[in-house]
Amino acid sequence: LSIRKLMQLRGVQRGEFGARVIEGTSARWACLRRGDCDAVVLGQPQDLLAQEQGYRRLGVSTEAVPDLLYTVTAVRRSWAEANRTAVVRYLRALASAFKLIRTPANREHVIRAIMKTTNASETIAQQTLDLFFSPDRGVLPKQGEIDVSGLGRVIEMMGEAGTIKAPLPEPDRFVDLQYLRAAGVQ
């Protein structure tokens, strides 16, 4: 959905390009390299590897939709209720991880972790952090909090695309903040 808005921002209207669903960054990256796709949505570090190999970046989704909810952890309400202690502990750990990632003193540690988990070079790992935080694009939460207005924007875009029909549901319908509050996050 954000790609349609990014394409419009670049002067390409809806009927001027075709889109298909290809699940996962790895599969989209392979499609681009094979020449079966002219343009694809890539996550990190593949988008940076593509640029390194001469592909051109059309933009980043935050240019078109800066206030979108990008990072979500979801669970069934019934499971969360039955496993409240585990959910709260998980959220505390998640909050600690986001705080660690965002702390400038941990930058080298985070770069090494990116390199280890993605097999990216040090340069690509540094560029990944820069993409998120120089400037801070709001893609990652500060400590695992939920941006309810960003979720509302996702719902609006789904309505615009016809994925869900009006009347659009309120974002609060999908969010139960009690666990984040219990974890001291929100």
C-alpha positions in Angstrom: 0.0 0.0 0.0 2.8 2.4 0.8 4.4 1.6 -2.5 1.4 3.0 -4.4 1.9 6.2 -2.5 5.6 6.2 -3.2 5.1 5.6 -6.9 2.6 8.5 -7.0 5.2 10.7 -5.2 7.6 9.8 -8.1 5.0 10.7 -10.7 3.9 7.1 -11.6 0.1 6.7 -11.4 -1.7 3.5 -10.4 -2.6 2.3 -14.0 1.0 2.9 -15.2 2.5 -0.1 -13.4 1.5 -3.6 -12.5 2.0 -5.2 -9.2 2.0 -8.7 -7.9 2.4 -10.3 -4.5 5.8 -11.9 -3.9 6.2 -12.9 -0.2 9.4 -12.0 1.5 12.4 -9.8 0.7 14.6 -12.8 -0.4 12.1 -13.9 -3.0 11.6 -10.3 -4.3 15.4 -9.8 -4.4 15.8 -13.0 -6.4 13.0 -11.8 -8.8 14.8 -8.5 -9.4 18.2 -10.2 -10.0 16.7 -12.7 -12.4 15.1 -9.8 -14.4 11.6 -11.1 -13.8 10.7 -7.9 -11.9 11.5 -4.4 -12.9 11.2 -3.0 -9.4 10.6 -4.6 -6.0 10.2 -3.7 -2.3 13.2 -4.8 -0.3 14.0 -4.8 3.3 17.4 -4.5 4.8 20.1 -5.4 4.1 19.0 -6.5 0.6 18.0 -3.0 -0.5 21.5 -1.7 0.4 23.1 -4.7 -1.3 21.1 -3.9 -4.5 22.3 -0.4 -4.5 25.9 -1.6 -4.0 25.4 -3.8 -7.1 24.1 -0.9 -9.2 20.4 -1.0 -8.8 18.7 2.3 -8.2 16.5 3.1 -5.2 13.2 4.6 -6.1 12.7 5.8 -2.5 11.9 4.6 1.0 8.4 4.0 2.2 8.7 6.6 5.0 9.0 9.3 2.3 5.5 8.5 1.2 4.0 7.4 4.5 6.0 8.8 7.4 3.4 8.0 10.1 2.8 4.3 9.5 3.0 1.6 12.1 5.9 -0.6 10.8 6.7 -2.9 13.7 4.1 -5.1 15.3 4.1 -8.1 17.7 0.7 -9.8 17.6 -0.8 -12.6 19.8 -4.3 -14.1 20.2 -6.1 -12.4 23.1 -7.0 -15.8 24.6 -3.4 -17.0 24.6 -2.2 -13.7 26.1 -4.8 -14.0 28.9 -3.7 -17.5 29.6 0.0 -16.6 29.5 0.0 -13.1 31.0 3.3 -13.5 32.8 5.2 -14.7 29.7 3.7 -11.9 27.6 4.8 -9.3 30.1 8.3 -10.8 30.4 8.5 -10.9 26.6 7.5 -7.3 26.3 10.1 -6.2 28.9 12.8 -8.1 27.0 11.6 -6.5 23.7 11.7 -3.0 25.3 15.2 -3.7 26.5 16.2 -4.8 23.0 14.8 -1.6 21.4 16.5 0.5 24.0 19.8 -1.3 23.3 19.5 -0.8 19.6 18.7 2.9 20.0 21.5 3.7 22.5 24.4 5.3 20.5 27.0 3.8 22.9 25.9 0.3 21.6 26.3 1.1 17.9 29.3 -1.1 17.3 27.6 -4.0 19.2 24.5 -3.6 17.1 26.5 -3.4 13.9 28.2 -6.7 14.8 24.8 -8.3 15.5 23.5 -7.1 12.1 26.6 -8.6 10.4 26.2 -11.9 12.2 22.5 -12.3 11.7 22.4 -11.2 8.0 25.9 -12.0 6.8 26.1 -8.3 5.7 29.4 -6.4 5.5 30.3 -3.9 8.1 29.5 -1.1 5.6 26.0 -2.5 4.9 25.3 -3.0 8.6 26.3 0.7 9.3 24.1 1.9 6.4 21.2 -0.1 7.8 21.5 1.7 11.1 21.9 5.0 9.3 18.7 4.3 7.3 16.7 3.9 10.5 18.3 6.5 12.7 20.0 9.2 10.7 17.5 10.8 10.8 15.2 8.8 13.0 12.4 7.7 10.7 10.2 6.4 13.4 10.3 2.9 12.0 11.4 1.2 15.2 9.7 1.8 18.5 11.7 3.5 21.2 10.9 0.7 23.7 8.2 -1.5 22.1 5.3 0.9 22.5 2.5 0.8 20.0 1.8 3.8 17.9 -2.0 3.6 17.8 -2.3 6.6 15.4 0.2 4.8 13.0 -2.1 1.7 13.2 -5.0 4.0 12.3 -3.0 5.1 9.2 -2.6 1.4 8.2 -6.3 0.9 8.6 -7.0 4.0 6.5 -4.7 2.8 3.7 -6.3 -0.7 3.8 -9.6 1.1 3.3 -8.2 3.2 0.4 -7.0 0.0 -1.3 -10.3 -1.8 -0.8 -8.7 -4.4 1.5 -11.3 -3.6 4.1 -14.6 -1.8 3.7 -16.2 1.2 5.4 -17.0 1.9 8.1 -13.3 1.4 9.0 -12.7 0.0 12.5 -11.0 2.0 15.2 -7.4 1.0 15.9 -8.2 0.5 19.6 -10.2 -2.5 18.5 -7.0 -4.3 17.7 -4.8 -3.1 20.6 -4.8 -4.2 24.2 -2.4 -2.0 26.1 -2.7 -3.7 29.4 0.3 -5.9 28.8 2.5 -3.0 27.7 1.4 -1.1 30.7 2.2 -4.1 33.0 5.7 -4.3 31.4 6.2 -0.6 32.0 6.4 0.2 28.3 3.3 2.3 27.5 
